[in-house]
Amino acid sequence: MKRLMGGVLAVLVVALIITGCSKEPTPQDRFSDYIALWNQQRFDKMYDYLSNDAKQKITKDEFTSRYQKIYQDLQIKDLKISFKKPKEDKQADKEKAQYSFTAKMSSIAGPIQFTQTAKLLKEDRNENEKTNWYVDWNTEYIFPKLKEGDTIGLNTIAPKRGEILDRNGNGLAVNGQAYEVGVIAGEVNEPVMAQLAPLLKMTPEQINKALSASWVKPGLFVPLKSVSMDDTERVAQLVALEPVKTRKVEARIYPFGQAAAQLIGYVGPITADELDKRKDKGYTSRDVIGKRGLEQVLDERLKGTSGVKIVIKKKAGGNDTGSGSEEVLAEKPVADGKNVKLTIDGGMQKAIFDEMGGEAGAAAAMNPVSGETLALVSSPSFDPNQAALGFSADEWKALQEDAKKPLTTRFKQDYAPGSVMKAITASVGLESGAISPGDTVPILGKKWQKDASWGGYFVTRVHEGSPINLEKAFVFSDNIYFAQAALKTGKDAFANGLKKFGFEEELTYPYPLETSRIGALESDISLADTGYGQGQIQMSIVHLLASYTPFMNNGNMIKPILLDEEQRSQVWREAVVSSEHAGMVAADLRKVVADTGGTGHAADMADYPLAGKTGTAEIKQKQGETGTENGWFIAYNTNSPSLMVAMMVEGVQGRGGSQVPVKKVKNIFMKMK
């Protein structure tokens, strides 16, 4: 009996295997597999599922490349082709089958969704292949109403770029017009070329290359270069040449020119590398983008979003919708860029830039109570209007090789602060209890060292006197006093105090600034040097302004802001110094300017009391060498602290040191009174 049962089971197993092997694929299974490949955009594998008739109309390479390109050009993402298998497939025994599927996707012009019916055919391919089901493909599976011979087109509408405005609504970067200068093809002879090339700041080779483009035909206008509408003399000389024509085109205009070039920046055509980095953010090869400054930093906000329409262009002579008509597949309306209003005062920006007179350096102004940045200046500068229209190779080379580095944005960099650091050192020393305003320090001579372990290294000072208290140390900017104050405070307490003032912390500011650094405090010498703003300590001019705000705000450090939409009077650091100590330092800063012996006395004005601090930072490799000097001055009006100005001028050695910026800052306050 057991043997009989075993034999029956064996027969059943064999029968099941034979049945399983001989089972034909169902059309719904084949279509499910096809849908899976489609969702993966595996067009090369999808082709293998096409019916013989479909393959007669298109090759595998054509099928694969065409639909890959369509999906790529239209930026198709989140593709989801859905097919719900019927519970009971009554078509499996027939020669034909059809199923409904739904397609959903996002595109450059927004969402696309449609339902379509697919047909499958049962076909015998050859003796080596079993009968199977194949998709009777047609172009309408990709998009409805896309028939053979139709093409897909993209229509775009460029958005208007948002403008950048100052606090009073004056344009810092606006949309305007320029002249596009060109020639009539076939009419440029050698005498004309000899005059045209230098006027356009182009080489004859560059002009000839434009004239030999594949689309150029005799009699056509060939654009060569855009020229500012303010460049009236050059435009007049150009149009005097017979084949030269001009037309007005849209252009980005920078009304404050060089005065705000580093802050605002300029725009230019997007490069291939820039496009590759932004390809997922809606940028196209036709876009103009910010190249420097706030034009670059705020580009996504300013640029807006292009209006895009995806259309099916019907084959001429079609019977369904008429010759040359279009079917809209998806459409996204244009969204213009947003205007950005800054806290910058354009008039003050220009006044400070003009006052710097081409000196290499940086300057900034802020309202120390509200934190509003009123000016950010880097000098020397360049013409952003010409930059946007395009520098010639010679112009670009001259800027790059200029010893004063006009392309450097100095207000974003950090520098050794020199003696403007002393107000911070005093605050940290007072808070730690290391120094007291009433204590006097006996200091003899103009140089000092802690002990013989310093070898030949000394801290030096300009004004000789003893004993010295905190007030005198400020008035005469005594390096030795502040070096000793840092040593008394101690490495750890001093570093922690500086961190309370925002050192080593990235400042959240719309314009990216270099982070102010304490540097190494590995020895008593480096700690002492840092106390009077030398050593390795570095800070940006914006951070310097912020670090002086506690002296006008009862010890609270105010956060600098640049965008008009930002909240005023934000406390960045609460009680970095006590109200009492802040008042002491503020009183001493007033004496730096008011006292006849004070280093900032040249800025004193009887009817406009300024408080401030001078500084001279030496840039050299080691003591004893002759290096360069950066002169600093920071000042504010004690009666009405609504304006604080800081300035750094490079290369002031032999020219009066910090007195160079002292006189310039005084002039700025006189203009702003």
Protein Blocks (a to p, Z undefined) as FASTA:
>chain_A
ZZmmmmmmmmmmmmmmmmmmmpccdfklmmmmmmmmmmnopaklmmmmpcfklmmmpcfk
lmmmmmmmmmmmnopghiacdddddfbdcklmmmbdcdddddddddfkbccddddddddd
dddfblmbccdddddddfklmpghiaghiacddddddddddddddfkopafbdcdddddd
dddehiacfklmmmmmmmnopafklmmmmmmpmklcghiacdfbdcdfklmmlmmmmmmp
mklccddddddddfklmmlmmmnopaddddfklmmmmmmnopafkbccdfbhjllmmmmm
mnopadddddddddehiaknoghiacdfbdcddddddddddfbdfklmmmmmmmnnopac
ddddddfknopafbdcddddddfklmmnopafklmmmmmmpmnlpmbcfklpccdebjml
mmmmmmmmmmnomacfkbccddedjbdcfblmlomaccddfbdcddddfklmmmnopakl
mmmmmmmnopklmmmmmmmnopaiacddfbacddddebjafbfklmmmmmnopajbdcdf
klmmmmmmmmmngopacdddfbfkbcehiafbghkbcfklmmmmmmmmmmmmmpmkbmkl
mmpcfklccddddddddddfbghiacddddddddddfklccbccddddehkghnlpjmmm
mmmmmmmmmmmZZ
